[in-house]
């Protein structure tokens, strides 16, 4: 079967593929591949190329448009469109109850993030709404948010807990995330973030809450296989470095990957703790020091930058992009989608903000949501267009790679392809 892409008839193209006969092998030809691989070209570009998948795995990437013989190969003529790996949103809080619109107004009237949190708002206000919601209600609300990200090319997403802050509700959040993964077309990586904030019932017993995380939450989550990684908020309004170290020790013994919210509002040396325990990533990092950067480099810890939170909180201290670049620390970009500090449902917008606000190059920004985002989640089977990796891909209606950073708004997505099938 041969299919011709017509940019003016995108929806017809998608329906044609969905409703046509399923075939295990698909070939996209006359396509410009932004492979994000290290082939010496910017973006890993291969012009006028062909890419083939079979049973959800890329089987060939080559220049030229030699079409195979046979009736069991579906051929898609892309008319010079650009293709990237499927986008990866490696840091989100997509599952939660309620919203924080009132706090948004308070910040616009001069209140700081810390002031709102200390007054009982912030994370704790979302905790109340999340505890009141059922698992199915959490899934239904998150499904709508997920659809917006998927429409822009996201094929893998990480979702954290952290708005339950007791055993039953943290488990409920993680089960909701797992259920969302089963009913959606994209892959979901789950992260336990019990050390997100101190719950009201432990307001005067910090040690008691850490003991609850270590003695009850982590073993139950490990027993049910509900999380791939463990995270925490190491900050003056979160948890101290010694408290997070206790959590990390137990999490590592139980076989979890590690991640950490670090140096967002102040330099608590959280990134050094993350590096010490071999964490996949340290995230936020506006107040990151060069000493911590060197520790991250030695440990292979990825820097995850979150321009949506920086923008929403009207921060003024940029992450140390030049130092991260100078020390060759891979930089990932994520939406940090959450109801308080980053109510963002567009990873494409984050690519733009990474370029315009954080001064990253368009190539660095795209690497941040593909190759480096995969590294930040410990995923070695995606993020690059390469033989043997997952056939997660996005076909774009652009004329230059930098358009993915340049344009704000409007649809540039022609097709989102997951495991070799258009979704």
Secondary structure, DSSP 8 states (H G I E B T S, - for coil): -EEE--GGGHHHHHHHHHHS---SEEEEEEEEEE--SSSSSGGGEEEEEEEEEETTEEEEEEES-----SSSEEEEEEEEEEEEE-EEE-------SS--HHHHHHHHTT--HHHHHHTT-THHHHHHHHHHS-HHHHHHHHHHHHHHHHHTTEEEEEEE--S--SHHHHHHHHHHHHHHHHHSSSEEEEEEEEETS--GGGTT-HHHHHHHIIIIIHHHHHHHT--SEEEEEESTTSB-HHHHHHHHHHHHHTT-EEEEEESSSS--SHHHHHHHTT-SEEEE-TT--HHHHHHHHHHT-EEEE-HHHHHHTT------HHHHHHTT--EEE-----SSS-----HHHHHHHHHHTS---HHHHHHHTTHHHHHHTT--SSSS--TTSB--EEEE--SSTTHHHH--SS--EEEEEETTEE-
